[in-house]
């Protein structure tokens, strides 16, 4: 599943324009992050050792730093973005950055990315 999803992400380049399902320009690609090839089935498990839990916490904190600087990011969201990959969309000065997961990408052309969801359904931080 991740290899197929990463396939779409491999076609995306920084600077490409991004259009939502309503053909509205929502910004340009600022960053592409590929999904993990071998993610854990469950980001946190009840039986995880303290060492595993600390490693997982560090991963989420690292993603939070990359995504939004020092702001808090929900752990579930961080795990999802790590697992499946994403594109970060720069909305410009007046709009927050948005994040689209591979399942929200309908099509990639040579010049732009088309999403299968409206802009208001994208992850915004």
C-alpha positions in Angstrom: 0.0 0.0 0.0 2.7 2.5 0.9 4.7 1.8 -2.3 1.7 2.6 -4.4 1.0 5.7 -2.4 4.6 6.8 -2.6 4.4 6.3 -6.4 2.1 9.3 -6.6 4.3 11.3 -4.3 7.4 10.6 -6.4 5.8 12.5 -9.3 5.3 15.7 -7.2 8.0 18.4 -7.1 8.3 21.4 -4.8 6.7 24.5 -6.4 3.9 22.7 -8.3 0.6 24.4 -8.0 -2.1 22.4 -6.0 -5.8 22.5 -6.9 -8.6 21.1 -4.8 -11.6 19.1 -5.9 -13.4 22.4 -6.8 -10.5 23.4 -9.0 -9.6 26.1 -6.6 -5.9 26.9 -6.3 -4.9 26.2 -2.7 -1.2 27.0 -3.0 2.0 25.3 -4.1 3.9 22.3 -2.9 6.4 23.3 -0.3 7.6 19.8 0.8 7.1 16.2 -0.1 7.5 13.5 2.6 7.3 9.9 1.6 5.5 7.3 3.8 7.4 4.7 5.7 8.1 1.5 3.8 7.6 -0.6 6.9 5.5 1.2 9.4 4.3 -0.3 12.7 0.8 -1.6 12.6 0.0 0.4 15.7 1.9 3.5 16.5 1.4 3.0 20.3 0.5 -0.4 21.8 -0.3 -1.3 25.3 2.5 -3.8 25.4 5.2 -1.5 24.0 8.3 -1.3 26.1 9.3 2.0 27.7 12.2 2.2 25.2 9.8 1.7 22.2 7.4 4.3 23.6 10.2 6.8 24.0 11.4 6.1 20.4 7.8 6.6 19.2 7.5 9.9 21.2 10.8 11.1 19.7 9.5 10.4 16.1 6.3 12.4 16.7 8.3 15.3 18.2 10.6 15.2 15.2 7.7 15.3 12.8 6.2 18.1 14.8 9.4 20.1 14.4 9.5 19.5 10.7 5.8 20.3 10.2 5.1 23.2 12.4 8.2 24.3 14.3 7.6 24.3 18.1 3.8 24.1 17.9 2.1 21.0 19.3 0.9 18.4 16.8 -1.6 15.7 17.8 0.2 12.4 18.1 -2.4 10.5 16.0 -1.9 13.1 13.2 1.9 12.8 13.4 1.7 9.1 13.2 -0.6 9.2 10.2 1.5 11.6 8.3 4.6 9.6 9.0 3.0 6.3 8.0 1.4 7.4 4.7 3.5 10.5 3.7 2.1 13.9 2.7 2.6 17.0 0.7 2.9 20.3 2.6 1.1 23.0 0.7 2.2 26.6 1.1 -1.0 28.7 1.0 0.8 32.0 0.9 0.9 34.9 3.3 -2.8 35.0 4.1 -3.4 31.3 4.5 -2.0 28.6 6.8 0.0 25.7 5.3 -2.1 22.6 4.6 -1.2 19.0 4.3 -2.5 16.4 1.9 -2.1 12.7 2.3 -1.6 10.4 -0.8 -5.2 9.3 -0.6 -6.3 12.9 -1.2 -4.4 13.2 -4.4 -6.5 12.5 -7.5 -3.9 13.2 -10.2 -0.5 14.6 -10.8 0.4 16.3 -14.1 3.7 17.8 -15.3 2.8 21.1 -13.8 0.2 20.7 -10.9 -1.4 18.4 -8.4 -5.1 17.8 -8.4 -6.8 16.8 -5.1 -10.0 14.8 -4.7 -11.2 16.8 -1.7 -12.1 20.5 -1.2 -9.5 22.7 0.5 -11.5 22.8 3.8 -11.0 19.1 4.3 -7.2 19.3 4.2 -5.2 19.1 7.4 -4.4 22.7 8.5 -1.9 23.6 11.3 
